[in-house]
Each structure stands twice: as structure tokens, then as C-alpha cells.
Amino acid sequence: MTRISIEEIGQAAFICNGEGQFIEVNTLFCLMVGCGKEVVMKKNIFDFHFNKYAPALFKKLNFNALSEMETEIKTCDGKIIPCILKTSPVNKGQKRLTLGIVWDISLFRQKEEKLLANIINSEEKERSRVAAQLHDDLSPILSTIKLYTGLIKDKCSADEKTQNIIKNIEKLTDLAIKTSKEISYNITPSILHDFGLAAAIKKFAQFVNDTKSFRIEVKTDKYTLENRTMAESILYQAAKELINNTIKHSGATEATLELSNTENMILMYYKDNGHGFDMEKAMENGQGLGLRNIQNKVQTIHGTCNIYSEEGKGMIATITVPLNTTDTTTYKHQNSCDYELD
């Protein structure tokens, strides 16, 4: 095993004890967090972790083997840098310490977000195309079928059985027209593009409330934005996904959705009174794919989606989307290896 000083590693690196207190840091780590070495050494690794779960995750790391986790570093000037943290046990004298090597994955995340944004744009275009075809092509055909059926009914002096068949055709045609309109609306509601997010969510909630089996209260009096952007489309899909998730899985009888904005932020708050669930288990076994999909889509518009739930305590989701975004500093992502330090 190669003996090497921490400065020779070639990546942002640190050595700390089990409580996260720094024993040593290299120049690249100081450059990443934007602080001088004297300042950094007075802090510990948790002072730079934006991820609120980082302390718990760090304490779970196996100090006798290589460990890895994806997290975020908060720099001294407040920037958030997504990164991969790899740790390895090291011996320094008689002490058993941990070596941490940090890779900034900002550039990778930006490319990933750009790709996902392009996918979402394509999805929105396809939604619009399918909705237009349903409205412009299929609906007129169904209406024409209903017209001809009516003509047959008026002109035909058929027996009662035939008349019943014609009535059934009319009912099925009406149902097909209604269904095509509902599908078209669900794909891309015109109200979203014409009147905005608040109106679209209220309209969807009205459909749900009309069933009388579930009640959702929508509060939008503090939402004043008038621009029609991709953010509104994504937030509308997120609201529908949250409501559908509640109806299908939670056993809830009611929910609340609040939409508001400031000069710099759109905020969505959602809460239901369902039986709740274990978030960690749901994400591990794939049951939380719908919620994960919401989080991924919100991230493409540089937003955050935090979901909280406990068994027996319902679910709460908070979504924030900035109206202005800033660039982040990027570092080259390289491969790592094991070291024993002098």
C-alpha cells in the first residue's frame, strides 16, 4: 500500500476522527470550501455539510472498510456543491482515523439536469400534440357518430330491441366524448396555459372533490405570478402526483395544498391525514418511485422537494422553486484509490 501525504492526493481531502473533527485538510479541500486552512481546522466536517442527514450518515460509515455516499458541501460563502464523499480508515500513529476524499459533481449534475430538462420539454410537446389530436381529431369524429346515430333513431321505425341498441350506442358515444375530453384535460389542461397554475390546481381539486369520497382544500390567495413557464407545468404535475398518491395509497380522507410565492421563490405545501409510511423503506423497495419522480422533475428547475412521513402521521411535502438561479463552481471528477498516511 502506498504511503502518501494528504497534499499529494490530487483531490479535495481531509482526515478526521469519529466525531468529524478535522485532523488534517489539504489545499484542494480549502479551495473547494472557500476558506483558509486556519479557518477550516477550527471547524468539523458537519459544518460544511448542507445535507441535514449527513451527521447520521457519516456516523453509520464503516470505519473498517471503504464507504461512499452522495451528499452536498456548503462552502464558506454559502454555495451548495453536490459531491461524492468516499471515506477510508487510515492509521496515523496509534490513532484510527478516517480519510475522506471529495469529488465535486456539479458539472455532472448540470449536464444531467439539462438532459432531464430536454426530456421534460419533449414530454410537454408530446402531451400538447396528443391532447390536440384528441380534441381536434377524435372529438369531432365521435360527435359525428352521435349525429348519425341520432339520424338513424329519428328515421328508423325499428323494433324495440333495435331502438335499445341505438340508445346504447348513443350512451357509449357520449361516454367516449366525455372520456376523450377528460384525457385531453389531464394530459395538458388548457386552463394551465390560459389562466395559470393556481386555476389549474383548483380545477383538478374540484374534479376530486366532486367524487365526495375525498376532500382537498386548495389555498392560492398568496400566489400572484402571471408568467406561464415550465415551472408551472412541472408543479402542476407534482400536485397531481401528490394527490393521486394520497388517494391510492394513504387511506386519507382529506388533504390541504397551499400555493404561494415571494419575489424569488415559488412555494408549494401539501399535507394529508393518511396513515403515513416509512420514507426510507419506501425509497428502498421502490414504492416511492412516484415521489422520487416528483423530486427529480423539481430538481430540473433547480427546486427542492422534501417529503416527510411517519406511520400513523400522514404525509407532508414542501416544494420550493427559485425564480432566479445561480451557477456553481465546478471541479474535475477523477477516480480515487486507497491510501495509508504517514
C-alpha positions as CSV (number, residue, x, y, z in Angstrom):
1,M,0.0,0.0,0.0
2,T,1.4,3.4,-1.0
3,R,2.4,5.9,1.7
4,I,1.5,9.4,0.6
5,S,0.8,12.8,2.2
6,I,-2.7,14.2,2.1
7,E,-1.4,17.1,-0.1
8,E,-0.4,14.6,-2.8
9,I,-3.8,13.0,-3.2
10,G,-4.8,15.3,-6.1
11,Q,-8.4,15.8,-4.8
12,A,-10.1,17.7,-2.0
13,A,-9.3,15.6,1.0
14,F,-9.4,15.6,4.8
15,I,-8.6,13.4,7.8
16,C,-11.0,13.4,10.7
17,N,-11.8,11.5,13.9
18,G,-15.1,9.7,14.6
19,E,-16.7,12.9,15.7
20,G,-15.9,14.6,12.4
21,Q,-13.2,16.9,13.9
22,F,-10.5,17.7,11.3
23,I,-7.1,16.4,12.0
24,E,-5.7,17.5,8.6
25,V,-7.0,19.0,5.4
26,N,-5.3,19.6,2.1
27,T,-5.2,22.8,0.0
28,L,-7.7,21.5,-2.5
29,F,-10.3,21.0,0.2
30,C,-9.7,24.5,1.4
31,L,-10.2,25.8,-2.1
32,M,-13.4,23.8,-2.5
33,V,-15.0,25.2,0.7
34,G,-13.5,28.7,0.1
35,C,-11.8,29.1,3.5
36,G,-8.2,29.3,4.6
37,K,-6.7,26.3,6.3
38,E,-6.7,28.0,9.8
39,V,-10.4,28.7,9.5
40,V,-11.2,25.2,8.3
41,M,-9.2,23.5,11.0
42,K,-11.4,25.2,13.6
43,K,-14.5,23.5,12.2
44,N,-15.6,19.9,11.6
45,I,-16.9,18.1,8.6
46,F,-20.5,18.6,9.6
47,D,-20.1,22.4,9.5
48,F,-19.7,22.0,5.7
49,H,-22.5,19.5,5.2
50,F,-25.7,21.1,3.8
51,N,-27.4,17.7,3.8
52,K,-29.2,17.5,7.1
53,Y,-28.8,13.7,7.2
54,A,-25.0,13.9,6.8
55,P,-24.1,13.6,10.5
56,A,-26.2,10.4,10.9
57,L,-25.0,9.0,7.6
58,F,-21.4,9.7,8.5
59,K,-21.7,8.0,11.8
60,K,-23.0,4.9,10.1
61,L,-20.0,4.7,7.8
62,N,-17.9,1.5,8.2
63,F,-14.6,2.7,9.6
64,N,-13.0,-0.7,8.8
65,A,-13.8,-0.6,5.1
66,L,-14.3,1.8,2.2
67,S,-17.6,3.7,2.3
68,E,-19.2,6.1,-0.2
69,M,-22.2,8.5,-0.1
70,E,-23.6,11.2,-2.3
71,T,-24.1,14.5,-0.3
72,E,-23.7,18.2,-0.6
73,I,-21.0,20.6,0.7
74,K,-21.9,24.1,1.8
75,T,-19.0,26.5,1.2
76,C,-18.0,29.4,3.5
77,D,-19.8,31.8,1.2
78,G,-23.0,29.8,1.2
79,K,-22.7,28.0,-2.2
80,I,-24.0,24.4,-2.3
81,I,-21.8,21.9,-4.1
82,P,-23.2,18.4,-4.9
83,C,-20.4,15.9,-4.3
84,I,-19.4,12.3,-3.8
85,L,-17.7,11.6,-0.4
86,K,-15.6,8.5,-0.2
87,T,-14.1,7.5,3.1
88,S,-11.4,5.0,4.1
89,P,-9.9,4.0,7.5
90,V,-6.3,5.2,8.0
91,N,-3.7,4.7,10.7
92,K,-1.8,7.7,11.9
93,G,0.5,6.7,14.7
94,Q,-1.7,4.9,17.2
95,K,-4.8,6.6,16.1
96,R,-7.6,5.1,14.0
97,L,-8.9,7.9,11.8
98,T,-10.8,8.4,8.6
99,L,-9.6,9.7,5.3
100,G,-12.3,11.5,3.3
101,I,-11.9,12.3,-0.4
102,V,-14.4,14.6,-2.0
103,W,-15.4,14.8,-5.7
104,D,-17.4,17.8,-6.9
105,I,-20.1,16.5,-9.3
106,S,-21.6,19.9,-10.1
107,L,-20.7,19.6,-13.8
108,F,-22.2,16.2,-14.0
109,R,-25.4,17.4,-12.2
110,Q,-25.7,20.3,-14.6
111,K,-25.5,18.0,-17.6
112,E,-27.9,15.6,-16.0
113,E,-30.4,18.4,-15.3
114,K,-30.0,19.8,-18.8
115,L,-30.7,16.3,-20.3
116,L,-33.7,15.8,-18.0
117,A,-35.0,19.3,-18.9
118,N,-34.8,18.4,-22.5
119,I,-36.7,15.2,-21.8
120,I,-39.4,17.1,-19.9
121,N,-39.6,19.6,-22.8
122,S,-40.1,16.8,-25.2
123,E,-42.7,15.2,-22.9
124,E,-44.6,18.6,-22.7
125,K,-44.6,18.9,-26.5
126,E,-45.8,15.3,-26.9
127,R,-48.5,16.0,-24.3
128,S,-49.7,19.0,-26.3
129,R,-49.6,17.1,-29.5
130,V,-51.7,14.1,-28.1
131,A,-54.1,16.5,-26.4
132,A,-54.6,18.5,-29.6
133,Q,-55.3,15.3,-31.6
134,L,-57.8,14.1,-29.0
135,H,-59.6,17.5,-29.1
136,D,-59.2,18.3,-32.8
137,D,-59.4,14.9,-34.4
138,L,-61.1,12.3,-32.2
139,S,-63.8,14.5,-30.6
140,P,-65.3,15.6,-34.0
141,I,-65.4,12.0,-35.2
142,L,-67.2,10.9,-32.1
143,S,-69.6,13.9,-32.3
144,T,-70.3,12.9,-36.0
145,I,-71.0,9.3,-35.0
146,K,-73.5,10.7,-32.4
147,L,-75.1,12.8,-35.1
148,Y,-75.6,9.9,-37.5
149,T,-76.9,7.7,-34.7
150,G,-79.5,10.4,-34.0
151,L,-80.5,10.5,-37.6
152,I,-80.9,6.7,-37.6
153,K,-83.0,6.9,-34.5
154,D,-85.3,9.6,-35.9
155,K,-85.7,8.0,-39.3
156,C,-85.9,4.4,-38.3
157,S,-89.1,2.7,-37.2
158,A,-87.3,-0.3,-35.9
159,D,-88.4,-2.7,-33.2
160,E,-87.8,-2.1,-29.5
161,K,-84.7,-4.2,-29.5
162,T,-83.1,-2.2,-32.3
163,Q,-84.1,1.1,-30.6
164,N,-82.4,-0.1,-27.4
165,I,-79.2,-0.9,-29.4
166,I,-79.3,2.6,-30.9
167,K,-79.7,4.1,-27.4
168,N,-76.7,2.1,-26.1
169,I,-74.6,3.4,-29.0
170,E,-75.6,6.9,-28.1
171,K,-74.7,6.4,-24.4
172,L,-71.3,4.8,-25.3
173,T,-70.6,7.7,-27.8
174,D,-71.4,10.2,-25.1
175,L,-69.1,8.3,-22.7
176,A,-66.3,8.3,-25.3
177,I,-66.6,12.0,-25.9
178,K,-66.6,12.7,-22.2
179,T,-63.6,10.4,-21.6
180,S,-61.6,11.9,-24.5
181,K,-62.2,15.4,-23.0
182,E,-61.0,14.2,-19.6
183,I,-57.9,12.5,-21.0
184,S,-57.1,15.7,-23.1
185,Y,-57.5,17.8,-20.0
186,N,-55.4,15.6,-17.8
187,I,-52.6,15.5,-20.4
188,T,-52.3,19.2,-20.7
189,P,-55.2,21.3,-19.4
190,S,-55.8,24.5,-21.4
191,I,-56.6,26.3,-18.1
192,L,-53.0,25.9,-17.1
193,H,-51.8,27.7,-20.1
194,D,-54.6,30.2,-20.2
195,F,-55.1,31.1,-16.5
196,G,-52.0,29.6,-14.7
197,L,-51.1,27.2,-12.0
198,A,-53.5,28.3,-9.3
199,A,-56.5,28.0,-11.5
200,A,-55.4,24.6,-12.9
201,I,-54.8,23.1,-9.4
202,K,-58.2,24.4,-8.2
203,K,-59.9,22.8,-11.3
204,F,-58.3,19.4,-10.7
205,A,-59.2,19.6,-7.0
206,Q,-62.8,20.3,-8.0
207,F,-62.8,17.1,-10.0
208,V,-61.6,15.2,-7.0
209,N,-64.0,16.8,-4.5
210,D,-66.9,16.1,-6.8
211,T,-66.4,12.4,-6.0
212,K,-67.5,13.1,-2.4
213,S,-65.1,10.4,-1.2
214,F,-62.1,12.6,-0.7
215,R,-61.8,16.3,0.2
216,I,-58.8,18.5,-0.8
217,E,-58.6,22.2,0.3
218,V,-56.6,24.4,-2.1
219,K,-55.3,27.8,-0.9
220,T,-53.8,30.0,-3.6
221,D,-54.6,33.6,-2.4
222,K,-50.8,34.2,-1.8
223,Y,-49.9,33.1,-5.3
224,T,-49.6,36.2,-7.6
225,L,-47.4,35.0,-10.5
226,E,-48.8,35.5,-14.0
227,N,-46.0,34.0,-16.1
228,R,-46.7,30.7,-17.8
229,T,-43.4,28.7,-17.5
230,M,-42.1,25.2,-17.4
231,A,-42.0,25.5,-13.7
232,E,-45.8,25.9,-13.5
233,S,-46.2,22.8,-15.7
234,I,-43.9,20.7,-13.5
235,L,-45.5,22.0,-10.3
236,Y,-49.0,21.1,-11.7
237,Q,-47.8,17.5,-12.5
238,A,-46.3,17.4,-9.0
239,A,-49.5,18.5,-7.4
240,K,-51.5,15.8,-9.3
241,E,-49.0,13.1,-8.4
242,L,-49.2,14.0,-4.7
243,I,-53.0,14.0,-4.7
244,N,-53.1,10.7,-6.7
245,N,-50.6,9.1,-4.3
246,T,-52.7,10.1,-1.4
247,I,-55.9,8.8,-2.9
248,K,-54.4,5.5,-4.0
249,H,-52.2,4.6,-1.1
250,S,-52.7,6.6,2.1
251,G,-56.2,5.9,3.2
252,A,-56.6,9.6,3.8
253,T,-60.0,11.4,3.8
254,E,-58.7,14.9,3.3
255,A,-55.7,17.0,2.3
256,T,-54.5,20.6,2.1
257,L,-52.5,22.2,-0.7
258,E,-51.1,25.7,-0.3
259,L,-49.5,27.6,-3.1
260,S,-47.7,30.9,-2.6
261,N,-44.8,32.9,-3.9
262,T,-42.3,35.6,-2.9
263,E,-40.2,37.8,-5.2
264,N,-37.6,35.0,-5.5
265,M,-39.4,31.7,-4.8
266,I,-42.5,29.6,-5.6
267,L,-43.6,27.5,-2.6
268,M,-46.0,24.6,-2.5
269,Y,-47.1,22.9,0.7
270,Y,-49.1,19.7,0.8
271,K,-50.4,17.7,3.7
272,D,-52.8,14.7,4.0
273,N,-54.2,12.9,7.0
274,G,-53.4,9.4,5.8
275,H,-51.8,6.5,7.6
276,G,-48.3,7.6,6.6
277,F,-45.3,5.4,5.7
278,D,-41.6,4.8,6.4
279,M,-39.8,7.0,3.9
280,E,-36.6,5.1,3.9
281,K,-38.3,1.7,3.4
282,A,-40.5,3.2,0.6
283,M,-37.5,4.5,-1.3
284,E,-35.5,1.3,-0.8
285,N,-38.2,-1.1,-2.1
286,G,-39.3,1.0,-5.0
287,Q,-42.7,2.0,-3.6
288,G,-41.6,5.7,-3.6
289,L,-40.9,5.9,-7.3
290,G,-43.7,8.4,-7.9
291,L,-42.4,10.6,-5.1
292,R,-38.9,10.2,-6.5
293,N,-40.1,11.2,-9.9
294,I,-41.5,14.4,-8.4
295,Q,-38.2,15.2,-6.8
296,N,-36.2,14.6,-10.0
297,K,-38.5,16.8,-12.0
298,V,-38.4,19.6,-9.5
299,Q,-34.6,19.4,-9.5
300,T,-34.5,20.2,-13.2
301,I,-35.9,23.6,-12.4
302,H,-33.4,24.0,-9.6
303,G,-36.0,23.4,-7.0
304,T,-36.2,21.2,-3.9
305,C,-38.8,18.7,-2.8
306,N,-38.8,17.5,0.7
307,I,-41.2,14.8,1.7
308,Y,-41.9,13.8,5.4
309,S,-43.9,10.9,6.6
310,E,-44.2,8.7,9.6
311,E,-46.5,5.7,10.0
312,G,-49.8,6.9,11.5
313,K,-49.0,10.6,11.0
314,G,-49.8,11.3,7.3
315,M,-47.5,12.9,4.8
316,I,-46.2,16.4,4.3
317,A,-44.4,17.6,1.1
318,T,-42.8,21.0,0.7
319,I,-41.6,22.1,-2.8
320,T,-39.6,25.3,-3.4
321,V,-38.6,26.6,-6.8
322,P,-36.3,29.6,-7.2
323,L,-37.3,32.2,-9.7
324,N,-33.6,33.0,-10.3
325,T,-30.8,30.6,-10.3
326,T,-27.0,31.0,-10.0
327,D,-24.1,29.0,-11.4
328,T,-22.0,26.8,-9.2
329,T,-18.2,26.3,-9.2
330,T,-17.1,23.0,-10.8
331,Y,-14.2,20.7,-10.3
332,K,-12.8,17.9,-12.4
333,H,-14.2,14.5,-11.4
334,Q,-11.4,11.8,-11.1
335,N,-11.1,8.3,-9.8
336,S,-10.0,7.5,-6.2
337,C,-7.8,4.9,-4.5
338,D,-6.8,3.7,-1.0
339,Y,-4.0,5.4,0.9
340,E,-2.2,4.9,4.2
341,L,-0.9,8.2,5.6
342,D,2.3,9.0,7.3
